[in-house]
Amino acid sequence: MTQDDKPMIGGRVRITLDPETPYNRLRSRAANTDQGGRFSFIGVAPGQYRVIAKASGPDRGTVVASDPKSVSLAERDHKTIELTVASPQTH
């Protein structure tokens, strides 16, 4: 996960089934990014998912988010997903 071409430390990444329903909502997972902006999910069942990242803005009162990415996972799949969080707009 990056912001302004730099790793985003401590961002929150969420993976949910796509489409998310009240019946599969409990299968969503979240992870925090490390010092390199990396994150991982282990033991995710095969299926179609949506991944989105969010982080606190510089003033901690705002939240910035990435565009959601769709990903299809098969049994024992390993994927690399690049997420970019937009820089907060200044007025």
CNS distance restraints for C-alpha pairs under 8 A (distance, minus, plus):
assign (resid   1 and name CA) (resid   7 and name CA) 6.00 0.50 0.50
assign (resid   1 and name CA) (resid   8 and name CA) 5.63 0.50 0.50
assign (resid   1 and name CA) (resid  11 and name CA) 7.72 0.50 0.50
assign (resid   1 and name CA) (resid  33 and name CA) 7.26 0.50 0.50
assign (resid   1 and name CA) (resid  37 and name CA) 4.86 0.50 0.50
assign (resid   1 and name CA) (resid  38 and name CA) 6.25 0.50 0.50
assign (resid   1 and name CA) (resid  39 and name CA) 7.99 0.50 0.50
assign (resid   1 and name CA) (resid  53 and name CA) 7.54 0.50 0.50
assign (resid   1 and name CA) (resid  82 and name CA) 6.16 0.50 0.50
assign (resid   1 and name CA) (resid  83 and name CA) 4.77 0.50 0.50
assign (resid   1 and name CA) (resid  84 and name CA) 5.56 0.50 0.50
assign (resid   1 and name CA) (resid  85 and name CA) 7.14 0.50 0.50
assign (resid   2 and name CA) (resid   6 and name CA) 5.19 0.50 0.50
assign (resid   2 and name CA) (resid   7 and name CA) 4.47 0.50 0.50
assign (resid   2 and name CA) (resid   8 and name CA) 4.93 0.50 0.50
assign (resid   2 and name CA) (resid  37 and name CA) 6.40 0.50 0.50
assign (resid   2 and name CA) (resid  83 and name CA) 6.51 0.50 0.50
assign (resid   2 and name CA) (resid  84 and name CA) 4.84 0.50 0.50
assign (resid   2 and name CA) (resid  85 and name CA) 6.12 0.50 0.50
assign (resid   3 and name CA) (resid   7 and name CA) 6.46 0.50 0.50
assign (resid   3 and name CA) (resid   8 and name CA) 5.96 0.50 0.50
assign (resid   3 and name CA) (resid  84 and name CA) 5.76 0.50 0.50
assign (resid   3 and name CA) (resid  85 and name CA) 5.14 0.50 0.50
assign (resid   3 and name CA) (resid  86 and name CA) 6.32 0.50 0.50
assign (resid   3 and name CA) (resid  87 and name CA) 6.48 0.50 0.50
assign (resid   4 and name CA) (resid  86 and name CA) 7.76 0.50 0.50
assign (resid   4 and name CA) (resid  87 and name CA) 6.85 0.50 0.50
assign (resid   7 and name CA) (resid  35 and name CA) 7.25 0.50 0.50
assign (resid   7 and name CA) (resid  36 and name CA) 5.41 0.50 0.50
assign (resid   7 and name CA) (resid  37 and name CA) 4.44 0.50 0.50
assign (resid   7 and name CA) (resid  38 and name CA) 7.98 0.50 0.50
assign (resid   8 and name CA) (resid  33 and name CA) 7.03 0.50 0.50
assign (resid   8 and name CA) (resid  35 and name CA) 7.57 0.50 0.50
assign (resid   8 and name CA) (resid  36 and name CA) 7.27 0.50 0.50
assign (resid   8 and name CA) (resid  37 and name CA) 4.79 0.50 0.50
assign (resid   9 and name CA) (resid  33 and name CA) 5.55 0.50 0.50
assign (resid   9 and name CA) (resid  34 and name CA) 5.53 0.50 0.50
assign (resid   9 and name CA) (resid  35 and name CA) 5.19 0.50 0.50
assign (resid   9 and name CA) (resid  36 and name CA) 6.81 0.50 0.50
assign (resid   9 and name CA) (resid  37 and name CA) 5.29 0.50 0.50
assign (resid  10 and name CA) (resid  32 and name CA) 5.47 0.50 0.50
assign (resid  10 and name CA) (resid  33 and name CA) 4.93 0.50 0.50
assign (resid  10 and name CA) (resid  34 and name CA) 6.20 0.50 0.50
assign (resid  10 and name CA) (resid  35 and name CA) 7.64 0.50 0.50
assign (resid  10 and name CA) (resid  37 and name CA) 7.66 0.50 0.50
assign (resid  10 and name CA) (resid  55 and name CA) 7.42 0.50 0.50
assign (resid  11 and name CA) (resid  32 and name CA) 5.42 0.50 0.50
assign (resid  11 and name CA) (resid  33 and name CA) 5.20 0.50 0.50
assign (resid  11 and name CA) (resid  37 and name CA) 7.71 0.50 0.50
assign (resid  11 and name CA) (resid  53 and name CA) 6.77 0.50 0.50
assign (resid  11 and name CA) (resid  54 and name CA) 5.88 0.50 0.50
assign (resid  11 and name CA) (resid  55 and name CA) 4.69 0.50 0.50
assign (resid  11 and name CA) (resid  56 and name CA) 7.63 0.50 0.50
assign (resid  12 and name CA) (resid  30 and name CA) 6.79 0.50 0.50
assign (resid  12 and name CA) (resid  31 and name CA) 5.81 0.50 0.50
assign (resid  12 and name CA) (resid  32 and name CA) 4.65 0.50 0.50
assign (resid  12 and name CA) (resid  33 and name CA) 6.52 0.50 0.50
assign (resid  12 and name CA) (resid  53 and name CA) 5.57 0.50 0.50
assign (resid  12 and name CA) (resid  54 and name CA) 5.22 0.50 0.50
assign (resid  12 and name CA) (resid  55 and name CA) 6.07 0.50 0.50
assign (resid  13 and name CA) (resid  30 and name CA) 5.49 0.50 0.50
assign (resid  13 and name CA) (resid  31 and name CA) 5.28 0.50 0.50
assign (resid  13 and name CA) (resid  32 and name CA) 6.10 0.50 0.50
assign (resid  13 and name CA) (resid  33 and name CA) 7.35 0.50 0.50
assign (resid  13 and name CA) (resid  39 and name CA) 7.55 0.50 0.50
assign (resid  13 and name CA) (resid  51 and name CA) 7.02 0.50 0.50
assign (resid  13 and name CA) (resid  52 and name CA) 5.73 0.50 0.50
assign (resid  13 and name CA) (resid  53 and name CA) 4.24 0.50 0.50
assign (resid  13 and name CA) (resid  54 and name CA) 6.39 0.50 0.50
assign (resid  14 and name CA) (resid  28 and name CA) 7.14 0.50 0.50
assign (resid  14 and name CA) (resid  29 and name CA) 5.72 0.50 0.50
assign (resid  14 and name CA) (resid  30 and name CA) 4.30 0.50 0.50
assign (resid  14 and name CA) (resid  31 and name CA) 6.57 0.50 0.50
assign (resid  14 and name CA) (resid  51 and name CA) 5.68 0.50 0.50
assign (resid  14 and name CA) (resid  52 and name CA) 5.54 0.50 0.50
assign (resid  14 and name CA) (resid  53 and name CA) 6.35 0.50 0.50
assign (resid  15 and name CA) (resid  28 and name CA) 5.59 0.50 0.50
assign (resid  15 and name CA) (resid  29 and name CA) 5.41 0.50 0.50
assign (resid  15 and name CA) (resid  30 and name CA) 6.33 0.50 0.50
assign (resid  15 and name CA) (resid  49 and name CA) 6.50 0.50 0.50
assign (resid  15 and name CA) (resid  50 and name CA) 5.68 0.50 0.50
assign (resid  15 and name CA) (resid  51 and name CA) 4.53 0.50 0.50
assign (resid  15 and name CA) (resid  52 and name CA) 6.79 0.50 0.50
assign (resid  16 and name CA) (resid  20 and name CA) 6.43 0.50 0.50
assign (resid  16 and name CA) (resid  25 and name CA) 7.25 0.50 0.50
assign (resid  16 and name CA) (resid  27 and name CA) 6.98 0.50 0.50
assign (resid  16 and name CA) (resid  28 and name CA) 4.42 0.50 0.50
assign (resid  16 and name CA) (resid  29 and name CA) 6.73 0.50 0.50
assign (resid  16 and name CA) (resid  49 and name CA) 5.47 0.50 0.50
assign (resid  16 and name CA) (resid  50 and name CA) 5.37 0.50 0.50
assign (resid  16 and name CA) (resid  51 and name CA) 6.62 0.50 0.50
assign (resid  17 and name CA) (resid  24 and name CA) 7.08 0.50 0.50
assign (resid  17 and name CA) (resid  25 and name CA) 7.56 0.50 0.50
assign (resid  17 and name CA) (resid  27 and name CA) 7.32 0.50 0.50
assign (resid  17 and name CA) (resid  28 and name CA) 6.69 0.50 0.50
assign (resid  17 and name CA) (resid  47 and name CA) 7.25 0.50 0.50
assign (resid  17 and name CA) (resid  48 and name CA) 5.99 0.50 0.50
assign (resid  17 and name CA) (resid  49 and name CA) 4.37 0.50 0.50
assign (resid  17 and name CA) (resid  50 and name CA) 6.20 0.50 0.50
assign (resid  18 and name CA) (resid  48 and name CA) 5.52 0.50 0.50
assign (resid  18 and name CA) (resid  49 and name CA) 4.76 0.50 0.50
assign (resid  18 and name CA) (resid  50 and name CA) 5.69 0.50 0.50
assign (resid  18 and name CA) (resid  70 and name CA) 7.93 0.50 0.50
assign (resid  19 and name CA) (resid  49 and name CA) 7.69 0.50 0.50
assign (resid  20 and name CA) (resid  24 and name CA) 6.30 0.50 0.50
assign (resid  20 and name CA) (resid  25 and name CA) 6.03 0.50 0.50
assign (resid  21 and name CA) (resid  25 and name CA) 5.84 0.50 0.50
assign (resid  24 and name CA) (resid  28 and name CA) 7.67 0.50 0.50
assign (resid  29 and name CA) (resid  41 and name CA) 7.73 0.50 0.50
assign (resid  31 and name CA) (resid  39 and name CA) 6.40 0.50 0.50
assign (resid  31 and name CA) (resid  40 and name CA) 7.01 0.50 0.50
assign (resid  31 and name CA) (resid  41 and name CA) 7.26 0.50 0.50
assign (resid  32 and name CA) (resid  39 and name CA) 6.33 0.50 0.50
assign (resid  33 and name CA) (resid  37 and name CA) 4.96 0.50 0.50
assign (resid  33 and name CA) (resid  38 and name CA) 5.07 0.50 0.50
assign (resid  33 and name CA) (resid  39 and name CA) 4.88 0.50 0.50
assign (resid  34 and name CA) (resid  38 and name CA) 5.42 0.50 0.50
assign (resid  34 and name CA) (resid  39 and name CA) 6.58 0.50 0.50
assign (resid  45 and name CA) (resid  73 and name CA) 7.58 0.50 0.50
assign (resid  45 and name CA) (resid  74 and name CA) 7.79 0.50 0.50
assign (resid  45 and name CA) (resid  75 and name CA) 7.19 0.50 0.50
assign (resid  46 and name CA) (resid  72 and name CA) 7.57 0.50 0.50
assign (resid  46 and name CA) (resid  73 and name CA) 4.90 0.50 0.50
assign (resid  46 and name CA) (resid  74 and name CA) 4.62 0.50 0.50
assign (resid  46 and name CA) (resid  75 and name CA) 5.51 0.50 0.50
assign (resid  47 and name CA) (resid  72 and name CA) 5.80 0.50 0.50
assign (resid  47 and name CA) (resid  73 and name CA) 5.29 0.50 0.50
assign (resid  47 and name CA) (resid  74 and name CA) 6.62 0.50 0.50
assign (resid  48 and name CA) (resid  70 and name CA) 7.29 0.50 0.50
assign (resid  48 and name CA) (resid  71 and name CA) 5.98 0.50 0.50
assign (resid  48 and name CA) (resid  72 and name CA) 4.46 0.50 0.50
assign (resid  48 and name CA) (resid  73 and name CA) 6.33 0.50 0.50
assign (resid  49 and name CA) (resid  70 and name CA) 5.76 0.50 0.50
assign (resid  49 and name CA) (resid  71 and name CA) 5.27 0.50 0.50
assign (resid  49 and name CA) (resid  72 and name CA) 6.10 0.50 0.50
assign (resid  49 and name CA) (resid  73 and name CA) 7.59 0.50 0.50
assign (resid  50 and name CA) (resid  68 and name CA) 6.30 0.50 0.50
assign (resid  50 and name CA) (resid  69 and name CA) 5.55 0.50 0.50
assign (resid  50 and name CA) (resid  70 and name CA) 4.60 0.50 0.50
assign (resid  50 and name CA) (resid  71 and name CA) 6.23 0.50 0.50
assign (resid  51 and name CA) (resid  68 and name CA) 5.51 0.50 0.50
assign (resid  51 and name CA) (resid  69 and name CA) 5.18 0.50 0.50
assign (resid  51 and name CA) (resid  70 and name CA) 6.42 0.50 0.50
assign (resid  51 and name CA) (resid  71 and name CA) 7.51 0.50 0.50
assign (resid  52 and name CA) (resid  65 and name CA) 7.25 0.50 0.50
assign (resid  52 and name CA) (resid  66 and name CA) 5.91 0.50 0.50
assign (resid  52 and name CA) (resid  67 and name CA) 6.48 0.50 0.50
assign (resid  52 and name CA) (resid  68 and name CA) 4.63 0.50 0.50
assign (resid  52 and name CA) (resid  69 and name CA) 6.53 0.50 0.50
assign (resid  52 and name CA) (resid  83 and name CA) 7.46 0.50 0.50
assign (resid  53 and name CA) (resid  65 and name CA) 5.57 0.50 0.50
assign (resid  53 and name CA) (resid  66 and name CA) 5.27 0.50 0.50
assign (resid  53 and name CA) (resid  67 and name CA) 7.85 0.50 0.50
assign (resid  53 and name CA) (resid  68 and name CA) 7.69 0.50 0.50
assign (resid  53 and name CA) (resid  83 and name CA) 6.83 0.50 0.50
assign (resid  53 and name CA) (resid  84 and name CA) 7.92 0.50 0.50
assign (resid  53 and name CA) (resid  85 and name CA) 6.99 0.50 0.50
assign (resid  54 and name CA) (resid  63 and name CA) 6.65 0.50 0.50
assign (resid  54 and name CA) (resid  64 and name CA) 5.64 0.50 0.50
assign (resid  54 and name CA) (resid  65 and name CA) 4.27 0.50 0.50
assign (resid  54 and name CA) (resid  66 and name CA) 6.48 0.50 0.50
assign (resid  54 and name CA) (resid  85 and name CA) 7.11 0.50 0.50
assign (resid  55 and name CA) (resid  63 and name CA) 5.64 0.50 0.50
assign (resid  55 and name CA) (resid  64 and name CA) 5.43 0.50 0.50
assign (resid  55 and name CA) (resid  65 and name CA) 6.45 0.50 0.50
assign (resid  55 and name CA) (resid  85 and name CA) 7.76 0.50 0.50
assign (resid  56 and name CA) (resid  60 and name CA) 5.24 0.50 0.50
assign (resid  56 and name CA) (resid  61 and name CA) 7.17 0.50 0.50
assign (resid  56 and name CA) (resid  62 and name CA) 5.89 0.50 0.50
assign (resid  56 and name CA) (resid  63 and name CA) 4.59 0.50 0.50
assign (resid  56 and name CA) (resid  64 and name CA) 6.20 0.50 0.50
assign (resid  57 and name CA) (resid  61 and name CA) 6.71 0.50 0.50
assign (resid  57 and name CA) (resid  62 and name CA) 4.93 0.50 0.50
assign (resid  57 and name CA) (resid  63 and name CA) 5.25 0.50 0.50
assign (resid  57 and name CA) (resid  64 and name CA) 5.95 0.50 0.50
assign (resid  57 and name CA) (resid  88 and name CA) 6.50 0.50 0.50
assign (resid  58 and name CA) (resid  62 and name CA) 7.63 0.50 0.50
assign (resid  58 and name CA) (resid  88 and name CA) 7.95 0.50 0.50
assign (resid  64 and name CA) (resid  85 and name CA) 6.36 0.50 0.50
assign (resid  64 and name CA) (resid  86 and name CA) 6.27 0.50 0.50
assign (resid  64 and name CA) (resid  87 and name CA) 7.09 0.50 0.50
assign (resid  64 and name CA) (resid  88 and name CA) 6.45 0.50 0.50
assign (resid  65 and name CA) (resid  85 and name CA) 5.17 0.50 0.50
assign (resid  65 and name CA) (resid  86 and name CA) 6.36 0.50 0.50
assign (resid  66 and name CA) (resid  83 and name CA) 6.15 0.50 0.50
assign (resid  66 and name CA) (resid  84 and name CA) 5.38 0.50 0.50
assign (resid  66 and name CA) (resid  85 and name CA) 4.30 0.50 0.50
assign (resid  66 and name CA) (resid  86 and name CA) 6.28 0.50 0.50
assign (resid  67 and name CA) (resid  83 and name CA) 7.54 0.50 0.50
assign (resid  67 and name CA) (resid  84 and name CA) 7.54 0.50 0.50
assign (resid  67 and name CA) (resid  85 and name CA) 7.62 0.50 0.50
assign (resid  69 and name CA) (resid  83 and name CA) 7.84 0.50 0.50
assign (resid  73 and name CA) (resid  77 and name CA) 5.91 0.50 0.50
assign (resid  73 and name CA) (resid  78 and name CA) 7.96 0.50 0.50
assign (resid  73 and name CA) (resid  79 and name CA) 7.97 0.50 0.50
